[in-house]
Amino acid sequence: MKRRFDPTGTVRAVGYARVSTQEQAESGASIPAQVVVIEGEVERRGWDLIRNVDVDNASGKRMSNRPSLAAVLASLADGHA
């Protein structure tokens, strides 16, 4: 696994927000609500948010149903975050 470190020592993060049902999208678990929490936590910890990935109506049962998560994990493995 390659690791690319920020010379300042800042941790780089990728946010991942997902809902799997319309009900979740309409409740307090909506993607915008998750993004607010992610951004707040990243700021609180002093991290650098590289990007947010938002996914609507994605089943979490199988990785094959979550290509956006697979792309995030590949980015991490390549040292981009």
Residue pairs with C-beta under 8 A, 6 or more apart in sequence:
1 77
1 79
2 77
2 78
2 79
3 79
4 79
4 80
6 12
6 48
10 46
10 47
10 48
11 45
11 46
11 47
11 48
12 47
12 48
12 50
12 81
13 42
13 47
13 48
13 49
13 50
13 81
14 49
14 50
14 51
14 52
14 53
14 72
14 75
14 76
14 81
15 35
15 38
15 39
15 42
15 49
15 51
15 52
15 53
16 38
16 52
16 53
16 55
16 68
16 69
16 72
17 31
17 34
17 35
17 38
17 52
17 53
17 54
17 55
18 31
18 34
18 54
18 55
18 58
18 60
18 66
18 68
18 69
19 25
19 29
19 30
19 31
19 55
19 56
19 57
19 58
20 57
20 58
20 59
20 60
21 57
22 57
24 30
25 31
25 56
25 57
31 54
31 55
31 56
35 52
35 54
38 49
38 52
39 49
39 52
42 48
42 49
50 80
50 81
53 68
53 69
53 71
53 72
55 66
55 68
55 69
58 65
58 66
58 68
59 65
59 66
60 66
63 69
63 70
72 81
75 81
